Amino acid sequence: MSSADTVQPISGFEAYRSKAEKYVMAAKTVQKVVDGLYWIVAREGLLPDSNIYLVKVGERFVIFDTGISNFFRHTYAAIEELGFNVSQLDRMILTHTHLDHSGSAPLFLREAKDAEVWVSKQEGDYLEKGDDTVVYGSFLGQRLEPVPVGRKLQEGDVVKAGDFTFQVLHTPGHSIGSLCFFEPRQNILISGDVVFRHGSFGRVDLPTGNPQQLIASIFRLAQLPVEILLPGHMSIATNNGQAEIQLSLQFAKQVL
Protein backbone atom coordinates (compact mmCIF):
# COMPACT_ATOMS: atom_id res chain seq x y z
CA MET A 1 0.00 0.00 0.00
CA SER A 2 1.35 3.40 -0.89
CA SER A 3 1.40 6.51 1.25
CA ALA A 4 -1.51 7.81 -0.84
CA ASP A 5 -3.90 4.94 0.02
CA THR A 6 -7.01 6.01 1.91
CA VAL A 7 -8.95 2.74 2.18
CA GLN A 8 -11.10 2.55 5.32
CA PRO A 9 -12.12 -0.60 7.26
CA ILE A 10 -15.20 -2.22 5.77
CA SER A 11 -17.83 -4.79 6.68
CA GLY A 12 -20.05 -7.05 4.60
CA PHE A 13 -17.19 -7.88 2.26
CA GLU A 14 -19.18 -9.98 -0.22
CA ALA A 15 -21.50 -7.06 -0.97
CA TYR A 16 -18.47 -4.81 -1.20
CA ARG A 17 -16.79 -7.23 -3.59
CA SER A 18 -19.70 -7.05 -6.06
CA LYS A 19 -19.54 -3.26 -5.97
CA ALA A 20 -15.77 -3.31 -6.50
CA GLU A 21 -16.15 -5.49 -9.59
CA LYS A 22 -17.90 -2.61 -11.33
CA TYR A 23 -14.73 -0.56 -11.09
CA VAL A 24 -12.44 -2.94 -12.95
CA MET A 25 -12.08 -4.04 -16.54
CA ALA A 26 -12.61 -7.63 -17.65
CA ALA A 27 -8.91 -8.36 -17.86
CA LYS A 28 -5.60 -7.11 -16.53
CA THR A 29 -3.09 -5.42 -18.79
CA VAL A 30 0.16 -7.28 -19.42
CA GLN A 31 3.35 -5.52 -20.51
CA LYS A 32 6.75 -6.93 -21.36
CA VAL A 33 9.57 -5.39 -19.30
CA VAL A 34 12.54 -7.28 -20.80
CA ASP A 35 12.86 -10.73 -22.34
CA GLY A 36 11.46 -13.26 -19.89
CA LEU A 37 10.02 -10.69 -17.45
CA TYR A 38 6.47 -9.30 -17.60
CA TRP A 39 4.41 -6.77 -15.65
CA ILE A 40 0.82 -7.73 -14.80
CA VAL A 41 -0.59 -4.31 -14.05
CA ALA A 42 -2.53 -3.80 -10.80
CA ARG A 43 -6.24 -3.18 -11.26
CA GLU A 44 -7.79 0.03 -10.03
CA GLY A 45 -10.79 -0.50 -7.77
CA LEU A 46 -12.28 0.17 -4.37
CA LEU A 47 -9.82 -2.32 -2.91
CA PRO A 48 -6.08 -1.99 -3.52
CA ASP A 49 -4.33 -4.45 -5.80
CA SER A 50 -0.60 -4.86 -6.32
CA ASN A 51 1.51 -5.11 -9.43
CA ILE A 52 2.62 -8.65 -10.20
CA TYR A 53 5.86 -9.49 -11.99
CA LEU A 54 6.04 -12.78 -13.89
CA VAL A 55 9.32 -14.46 -14.81
CA LYS A 56 9.44 -17.30 -17.32
CA VAL A 57 11.34 -20.34 -16.04
CA GLY A 58 11.41 -22.83 -18.90
CA GLU A 59 7.97 -24.42 -19.10
CA ARG A 60 7.03 -22.93 -15.73
CA PHE A 61 6.90 -19.45 -14.23
CA VAL A 62 7.53 -17.49 -11.04
CA ILE A 63 5.58 -14.48 -9.80
CA PHE A 64 6.64 -11.71 -7.47
CA ASP A 65 3.56 -10.88 -5.35
CA THR A 66 0.08 -12.26 -6.01
CA GLY A 67 -2.32 -9.32 -5.89
CA ILE A 68 -5.48 -9.30 -3.79
CA SER A 69 -7.91 -12.21 -4.04
CA ASN A 70 -10.90 -10.35 -5.49
CA PHE A 71 -8.87 -9.73 -8.67
CA PHE A 72 -7.61 -13.32 -8.93
CA ARG A 73 -9.69 -14.15 -12.01
CA HIS A 74 -8.17 -11.16 -13.81
CA THR A 75 -4.67 -12.30 -12.87
CA TYR A 76 -5.55 -15.82 -14.01
CA ALA A 77 -6.57 -14.48 -17.43
CA ALA A 78 -3.39 -12.40 -17.70
CA ILE A 79 -1.23 -15.46 -16.99
CA GLU A 80 -3.07 -17.39 -19.70
CA GLU A 81 -2.50 -14.48 -22.08
CA LEU A 82 1.22 -15.08 -21.60
CA GLY A 83 0.80 -18.69 -22.66
CA PHE A 84 0.83 -20.33 -19.22
CA ASN A 85 -1.67 -22.27 -17.16
CA VAL A 86 -1.77 -21.44 -13.46
CA SER A 87 -0.89 -25.08 -12.74
CA GLN A 88 2.59 -24.31 -14.16
CA LEU A 89 3.33 -21.88 -11.31
CA ASP A 90 6.62 -22.75 -9.62
CA ARG A 91 6.98 -20.08 -6.90
CA MET A 92 5.27 -17.06 -5.41
CA ILE A 93 7.90 -14.70 -4.02
CA LEU A 94 6.38 -12.05 -1.78
CA THR A 95 7.88 -8.63 -1.17
CA HIS A 96 5.81 -8.56 2.04
CA THR A 97 2.62 -10.06 3.41
CA HIS A 98 0.08 -7.21 3.28
CA LEU A 99 -3.09 -8.65 1.84
CA ASP A 100 -2.95 -6.72 -1.43
CA HIS A 101 0.33 -8.55 -2.15
CA SER A 102 -0.41 -11.98 -0.65
CA GLY A 103 -4.19 -12.37 -0.76
CA SER A 104 -4.32 -14.56 -3.88
CA ALA A 105 -1.69 -17.01 -2.60
CA PRO A 106 -4.25 -19.54 -1.26
CA LEU A 107 -6.12 -19.43 -4.59
CA PHE A 108 -2.94 -20.05 -6.55
CA LEU A 109 -2.08 -22.99 -4.29
CA ARG A 110 -5.41 -24.64 -5.05
CA GLU A 111 -4.55 -24.59 -8.75
CA ALA A 112 -0.79 -25.21 -8.47
CA LYS A 113 -0.44 -27.66 -5.61
CA ASP A 114 3.34 -28.04 -5.99
CA ALA A 115 4.04 -24.31 -5.96
CA GLU A 116 5.88 -22.74 -3.04
CA VAL A 117 5.53 -19.41 -1.27
CA TRP A 118 8.78 -17.61 -0.43
CA VAL A 119 8.69 -14.68 1.97
CA SER A 120 10.94 -12.96 4.50
CA LYS A 121 11.83 -14.81 7.68
CA GLN A 122 10.43 -11.84 9.65
CA GLU A 123 6.93 -12.33 8.20
CA GLY A 124 6.88 -16.02 7.30
CA ASP A 125 5.48 -17.14 10.66
CA TYR A 126 2.66 -14.60 10.45
CA LEU A 127 1.68 -15.91 7.03
CA GLU A 128 1.79 -19.56 8.09
CA LYS A 129 -0.44 -18.85 11.08
CA GLY A 130 -2.83 -16.51 9.26
CA ASP A 131 -1.86 -13.96 11.92
CA ASP A 132 -3.42 -10.59 11.10
CA THR A 133 -0.75 -8.58 12.94
CA VAL A 134 1.27 -7.89 9.79
CA VAL A 135 -0.97 -9.20 7.02
CA TYR A 136 -3.60 -6.75 8.26
CA GLY A 137 -6.47 -8.19 6.29
CA SER A 138 -9.09 -6.72 8.62
CA PHE A 139 -8.10 -3.30 7.30
CA LEU A 140 -9.48 -4.44 3.95
CA GLY A 141 -12.43 -6.37 5.32
CA GLN A 142 -10.78 -9.72 4.59
CA ARG A 143 -9.01 -12.51 6.41
CA LEU A 144 -6.12 -14.46 4.92
CA GLU A 145 -6.20 -18.18 5.59
CA PRO A 146 -2.91 -19.73 6.77
CA VAL A 147 -0.45 -20.22 3.93
CA PRO A 148 2.43 -22.75 4.01
CA VAL A 149 5.83 -21.15 3.43
CA GLY A 150 8.40 -23.05 1.41
CA ARG A 151 11.38 -20.78 2.11
CA LYS A 152 11.98 -17.89 4.48
CA LEU A 153 14.28 -15.39 2.83
CA GLN A 154 16.80 -13.12 4.49
CA GLU A 155 19.37 -10.49 3.66
CA GLY A 156 22.09 -11.84 1.38
CA ASP A 157 20.09 -14.71 -0.09
CA VAL A 158 20.01 -15.19 -3.85
CA VAL A 159 16.86 -16.00 -5.81
CA LYS A 160 17.32 -17.55 -9.24
CA ALA A 161 14.42 -17.41 -11.66
CA GLY A 162 14.89 -18.15 -15.34
CA ASP A 163 17.64 -15.94 -16.74
CA PHE A 164 17.58 -13.68 -13.68
CA THR A 165 19.52 -13.84 -10.43
CA PHE A 166 18.11 -11.54 -7.77
CA GLN A 167 19.91 -10.41 -4.64
CA VAL A 168 17.61 -10.36 -1.61
CA LEU A 169 17.65 -7.08 0.34
CA HIS A 170 15.92 -6.77 3.72
CA THR A 171 14.40 -3.27 3.59
CA PRO A 172 12.09 -2.71 6.60
CA GLY A 173 10.02 0.39 7.23
CA HIS A 174 6.80 -0.26 5.35
CA SER A 175 6.60 -3.55 7.23
CA ILE A 176 9.03 -5.46 9.40
CA GLY A 177 9.92 -8.00 6.73
CA SER A 178 9.72 -5.99 3.52
CA LEU A 179 12.08 -7.32 0.87
CA CYS A 180 13.46 -5.86 -2.34
CA PHE A 181 15.04 -7.91 -5.12
CA PHE A 182 17.94 -6.51 -7.16
CA GLU A 183 19.13 -8.07 -10.40
CA PRO A 184 22.63 -6.65 -11.02
CA ARG A 185 23.11 -7.93 -14.57
CA GLN A 186 20.29 -5.76 -15.91
CA ASN A 187 20.05 -3.37 -12.93
CA ILE A 188 16.43 -4.29 -12.20
CA LEU A 189 14.89 -3.59 -8.79
CA ILE A 190 11.61 -5.11 -7.62
CA SER A 191 10.87 -2.71 -4.78
CA GLY A 192 7.53 -3.83 -3.34
CA ASP A 193 6.03 -1.02 -1.27
CA VAL A 194 9.32 0.47 -0.11
CA VAL A 195 9.60 2.98 -2.93
CA PHE A 196 7.52 4.02 -5.94
CA ARG A 197 7.85 6.49 -8.81
CA HIS A 198 7.33 10.26 -8.75
CA GLY A 199 8.65 10.71 -5.22
CA SER A 200 6.19 8.33 -3.56
CA PHE A 201 7.03 5.68 -0.97
CA GLY A 202 5.36 3.13 1.28
CA ARG A 203 3.11 4.15 4.15
CA VAL A 204 4.42 3.61 7.67
CA ASP A 205 1.21 3.78 9.70
CA LEU A 206 0.33 0.07 9.51
CA PRO A 207 1.51 -2.49 12.10
CA THR A 208 5.35 -2.85 12.18
CA GLY A 209 5.79 0.25 9.98
CA ASN A 210 8.67 2.51 11.02
CA PRO A 211 9.51 5.87 9.37
CA GLN A 212 13.18 5.92 10.25
CA GLN A 213 13.66 2.39 9.02
CA LEU A 214 11.91 3.29 5.77
CA ILE A 215 14.17 6.30 5.19
CA ALA A 216 17.22 4.10 5.83
CA SER A 217 15.92 1.47 3.41
CA ILE A 218 15.23 4.02 0.66
CA PHE A 219 18.67 5.56 1.21
CA ARG A 220 20.21 2.12 0.73
CA LEU A 221 18.27 1.54 -2.50
CA ALA A 222 19.32 4.96 -3.79
CA GLN A 223 22.94 3.78 -3.78
CA LEU A 224 22.20 0.99 -6.28
CA PRO A 225 22.65 1.51 -10.05
CA VAL A 226 18.95 0.89 -10.69
CA GLU A 227 17.89 1.30 -14.28
CA ILE A 228 14.52 -0.52 -14.27
CA LEU A 229 12.32 0.11 -11.22
CA LEU A 230 9.43 -2.30 -10.67
CA PRO A 231 7.37 -1.11 -7.68
CA GLY A 232 4.40 -2.71 -5.97
CA HIS A 233 1.97 -0.01 -7.10
CA MET A 234 1.65 2.63 -9.80
CA SER A 235 3.73 2.63 -12.98
CA ILE A 236 7.19 1.21 -13.61
CA ALA A 237 10.35 3.04 -14.72
CA THR A 238 12.22 1.45 -17.61
CA ASN A 239 15.17 3.80 -17.44
CA ASN A 240 16.99 5.86 -14.79
CA GLY A 241 15.18 4.19 -11.91
CA GLN A 242 17.81 5.49 -9.52
CA ALA A 243 16.60 9.05 -10.11
CA GLU A 244 13.09 7.97 -9.09
CA ILE A 245 14.45 6.49 -5.86
CA GLN A 246 16.49 9.61 -5.13
CA LEU A 247 13.34 11.73 -5.49
CA SER A 248 11.44 9.47 -3.10
CA LEU A 249 14.29 9.68 -0.61
CA GLN A 250 14.19 13.47 -0.77
CA PHE A 251 10.46 13.58 -0.07
CA ALA A 252 10.59 10.90 2.62
CA LYS A 253 13.19 12.90 4.53
CA GLN A 254 10.93 15.94 4.38
CA VAL A 255 7.68 14.37 5.58
CA LEU A 256 8.56 11.38 7.77
C-alpha positions in Angstrom: 0.0 0.0 0.0 1.3 3.4 -0.9 1.4 6.5 1.2 -1.5 7.8 -0.8 -3.9 4.9 0.0 -7.0 6.0 1.9 -9.0 2.7 2.2 -11.1 2.6 5.3 -12.1 -0.6 7.3 -15.2 -2.2 5.8 -17.8 -4.8 6.7 -20.0 -7.0 4.6 -17.2 -7.9 2.3 -19.2 -10.0 -0.2 -21.5 -7.1 -1.0 -18.5 -4.8 -1.2 -16.8 -7.2 -3.6 -19.7 -7.0 -6.1 -19.5 -3.3 -6.0 -15.8 -3.3 -6.5 -16.1 -5.5 -9.6 -17.9 -2.6 -11.3 -14.7 -0.6 -11.1 -12.4 -2.9 -12.9 -12.1 -4.0 -16.5 -12.6 -7.6 -17.7 -8.9 -8.4 -17.9 -5.6 -7.1 -16.5 -3.1 -5.4 -18.8 0.2 -7.3 -19.4 3.4 -5.5 -20.5 6.8 -6.9 -21.4 9.6 -5.4 -19.3 12.5 -7.3 -20.8 12.9 -10.7 -22.3 11.5 -13.3 -19.9 10.0 -10.7 -17.4 6.5 -9.3 -17.6 4.4 -6.8 -15.6 0.8 -7.7 -14.8 -0.6 -4.3 -14.1 -2.5 -3.8 -10.8 -6.2 -3.2 -11.3 -7.8 0.0 -10.0 -10.8 -0.5 -7.8 -12.3 0.2 -4.4 -9.8 -2.3 -2.9 -6.1 -2.0 -3.5 -4.3 -4.4 -5.8 -0.6 -4.9 -6.3 1.5 -5.1 -9.4 2.6 -8.6 -10.2 5.9 -9.5 -12.0 6.0 -12.8 -13.9 9.3 -14.5 -14.8 9.4 -17.3 -17.3 11.3 -20.3 -16.0 11.4 -22.8 -18.9 8.0 -24.4 -19.1 7.0 -22.9 -15.7 6.9 -19.5 -14.2 7.5 -17.5 -11.0 5.6 -14.5 -9.8 6.6 -11.7 -7.5 3.6 -10.9 -5.4 0.1 -12.3 -6.0 -2.3 -9.3 -5.9 -5.5 -9.3 -3.8 -7.9 -12.2 -4.0 -10.9 -10.4 -5.5 -8.9 -9.7 -8.7 -7.6 -13.3 -8.9 -9.7 -14.1 -12.0 -8.2 -11.2 -13.8 -4.7 -12.3 -12.9 -5.6 -15.8 -14.0 -6.6 -14.5 -17.4 -3.4 -12.4 -17.7 -1.2 -15.5 -17.0 -3.1 -17.4 -19.7 -2.5 -14.5 -22.1 1.2 -15.1 -21.6 0.8 -18.7 -22.7 0.8 -20.3 -19.2 -1.7 -22.3 -17.2 -1.8 -21.4 -13.5 -0.9 -25.1 -12.7 2.6 -24.3 -14.2 3.3 -21.9 -11.3 6.6 -22.7 -9.6 7.0 -20.1 -6.9 5.3 -17.1 -5.4 7.9 -14.7 -4.0 6.4 -12.0 -1.8 7.9 -8.6 -1.2 5.8 -8.6 2.0 2.6 -10.1 3.4 0.1 -7.2 3.3 -3.1 -8.6 1.8 -2.9 -6.7 -1.4 0.3 -8.6 -2.1 -0.4 -12.0 -0.7 -4.2 -12.4 -0.8 -4.3 -14.6 -3.9 -1.7 -17.0 -2.6 -4.3 -19.5 -1.3 -6.1 -19.4 -4.6 -2.9 -20.1 -6.6 -2.1 -23.0 -4.3 -5.4 -24.6 -5.1 -4.6 -24.6 -8.8 -0.8 -25.2 -8.5 -0.4 -27.7 -5.6 3.3 -28.0 -6.0 4.0 -24.3 -6.0 5.9 -22.7 -3.0 5.5 -19.4 -1.3 8.8 -17.6 -0.4 8.7 -14.7 2.0 10.9 -13.0 4.5 11.8 -14.8 7.7 10.4 -11.8 9.6 6.9 -12.3 8.2 6.9 -16.0 7.3 5.5 -17.1 10.7 2.7 -14.6 10.4 1.7 -15.9 7.0 1.8 -19.6 8.1 -0.4 -18.8 11.1 -2.8 -16.5 9.3 -1.9 -14.0 11.9 -3.4 -10.6 11.1 -0.7 -8.6 12.9 1.3 -7.9 9.8 -1.0 -9.2 7.0 -3.6 -6.7 8.3 -6.5 -8.2 6.3 -9.1 -6.7 8.6 -8.1 -3.3 7.3 -9.5 -4.4 3.9 -12.4 -6.4 5.3 -10.8 -9.7 4.6 -9.0 -12.5 6.4 -6.1 -14.5 4.9 -6.2 -18.2 5.6 -2.9 -19.7 6.8 -0.4 -20.2 3.9 2.4 -22.7 4.0 5.8 -21.1 3.4 8.4 -23.1 1.4 11.4 -20.8 2.1 12.0 -17.9 4.5 14.3 -15.4 2.8 16.8 -13.1 4.5 19.4 -10.5 3.7 22.1 -11.8 1.4 20.1 -14.7 -0.1 20.0 -15.2 -3.8 16.9 -16.0 -5.8 17.3 -17.5 -9.2 14.4 -17.4 -11.7 14.9 -18.2 -15.3 17.6 -15.9 -16.7 17.6 -13.7 -13.7 19.5 -13.8 -10.4 18.1 -11.5 -7.8 19.9 -10.4 -4.6 17.6 -10.4 -1.6 17.6 -7.1 0.3 15.9 -6.8 3.7 14.4 -3.3 3.6 12.1 -2.7 6.6 10.0 0.4 7.2 6.8 -0.3 5.3 6.6 -3.6 7.2 9.0 -5.5 9.4 9.9 -8.0 6.7 9.7 -6.0 3.5 12.1 -7.3 0.9 13.5 -5.9 -2.3 15.0 -7.9 -5.1 17.9 -6.5 -7.2 19.1 -8.1 -10.4 22.6 -6.6 -11.0 23.1 -7.9 -14.6 20.3 -5.8 -15.9 20.1 -3.4 -12.9 16.4 -4.3 -12.2 14.9 -3.6 -8.8 11.6 -5.1 -7.6 10.9 -2.7 -4.8 7.5 -3.8 -3.3 6.0 -1.0 -1.3 9.3 0.5 -0.1 9.6 3.0 -2.9 7.5 4.0 -5.9 7.8 6.5 -8.8 7.3 10.3 -8.7 8.6 10.7 -5.2 6.2 8.3 -3.6 7.0 5.7 -1.0 5.4 3.1 1.3 3.1 4.1 4.1 4.4 3.6 7.7 1.2 3.8 9.7 0.3 0.1 9.5 1.5 -2.5 12.1 5.3 -2.8 12.2 5.8 0.3 10.0 8.7 2.5 11.0 9.5 5.9 9.4 13.2 5.9 10.3 13.7 2.4 9.0 11.9 3.3 5.8 14.2 6.3 5.2 17.2 4.1 5.8 15.9 1.5 3.4 15.2 4.0 0.7 18.7 5.6 1.2 20.2 2.1 0.7 18.3 1.5 -2.5 19.3 5.0 -3.8 22.9 3.8 -3.8 22.2 1.0 -6.3 22.6 1.5 -10.0 19.0 0.9 -10.7 17.9 1.3 -14.3 14.5 -0.5 -14.3 12.3 0.1 -11.2 9.4 -2.3 -10.7 7.4 -1.1 -7.7 4.4 -2.7 -6.0 2.0 0.0 -7.1 1.7 2.6 -9.8 3.7 2.6 -13.0 7.2 1.2 -13.6 10.3 3.0 -14.7 12.2 1.4 -17.6 15.2 3.8 -17.4 17.0 5.9 -14.8 15.2 4.2 -11.9 17.8 5.5 -9.5 16.6 9.0 -10.1 13.1 8.0 -9.1 14.4 6.5 -5.9 16.5 9.6 -5.1 13.3 11.7 -5.5 11.4 9.5 -3.1 14.3 9.7 -0.6 14.2 13.5 -0.8 10.5 13.6 -0.1 10.6 10.9 2.6 13.2 12.9 4.5 10.9 15.9 4.4 7.7 14.4 5.6 8.6 11.4 7.8 
